[in-house]
Amino acid sequence: MHAVKDSSLTARRMRVRRAYHRGMLAGMVAMGLWHGPAHAAPPVAMAAHRAVYDLVLSAVGSGDVVTAEGRLTFVLSDMCTAWSTQQQLHVRSVGREGDEHDSDSDYAVLEDKDGSSLIFRADQSENGQPSPRIAGEAHMRPTGGRVHYTAPGVHDVALPAGTLFPVAHTASVIAAGQAGQTEIAPPLFDGTVETGALNTYVLLLARETPPVATPFAALAPLGAQRVHIAYYNPTTRDMGPIFEQGMRYFSNGVADRLDLDFGQFRLAGTLREFRLLPVPDHCPSAAPLSPQHKPL
């Protein structure tokens, strides 16, 4: 799940968004997890699916928020040569003075399965007032890559070698757990911040063998692992993470038992709706579609 990867962006600091996050510090290649091209995903069988999570307040910090709730909808679709990811997040919070705050985010990307390119678009609104859209296209090669932003302003940013896009990042986390590793740190670019890649640090925690306790029959026969991911923006002087999240990942990439830490408060996410999506029964052997033929 690209995870969420941003509550309300209620303060860009609370996440600089999900930036979602990932990146995990660049150690993936050095740690030996990567054995193929530096921009491709590990051999993990990701499942196309639709998941809906109910979010409830699990803890509050020293900020103004006294209660919060929300809903996250995540859809991963198999487009033959690419993964299409769509994510909508709504969070409603109430402050100590009774003031209500509604935050909505709408995120969509098209990610080539070979890890070579990503088309992205991220929209955010606070109490109905839209923030500037973040959009553009990123390309990776084994030696590094580059992002071309088309919104909110046109500019380019370099990406370090080993940077992963969202689905590849999730696959890397799962592959690391299956390999018995306890931590990894590959850089992530998901198009949720204007400054390029984020660093991430992933802790791989308890593993569960089948049958796994879950109300969804399609997931019970799969192995699962609890993970914790912290996201850092290397362009700022803030040494702390901009966002942290935990979840249980099944071996096919489906997540449940979310723990989203927005700084001022934390939300716990329960998987309420889940279904596998059909995969293409025939995919052409032609080269990946050009960007102009890949609308979000």
Salt bridges, closest charged atoms under 4 A:
ASP6 OD2 - ARG15 NE 3.56
ASP6 OD2 - ARG17 NE 3.47
ASP54 OD1 - ARG71 NH2 2.70
ASP54 OD2 - ARG272 NE 3.19
ASP78 OD1 - LYS113 NZ 2.73
GLU100 OE2 - ARG92 NH2 2.78
ASP102 OD1 - HIS90 NE2 3.39
ASP104 OD1 - HIS90 ND1 2.77
ASP106 OD1 - ARG121 NH1 3.33
ASP112 OD1 - LYS294 NZ 2.93
ASP123 OD2 - ARG121 NH1 3.31
ASP123 OD1 - ARG133 NE 2.77
GLU126 OE1 - HIS101 NE2 2.50
GLU137 OE2 - HIS139 NE2 2.67
ASP156 OD1 - HIS148 ND1 2.59
ASP190 OD2 - HIS2 NE2 3.60
GLU208 OE1 - ARG248 NH1 3.10
GLU244 OE1 - HIS228 NE2 3.22
ASP256 OD2 - ARG248 NH2 2.61
ASP259 OD2 - ARG266 NH2 2.42
GLU273 OE1 - ARG50 NH1 3.46
GLU273 OE2 - ARG71 NH1 3.95
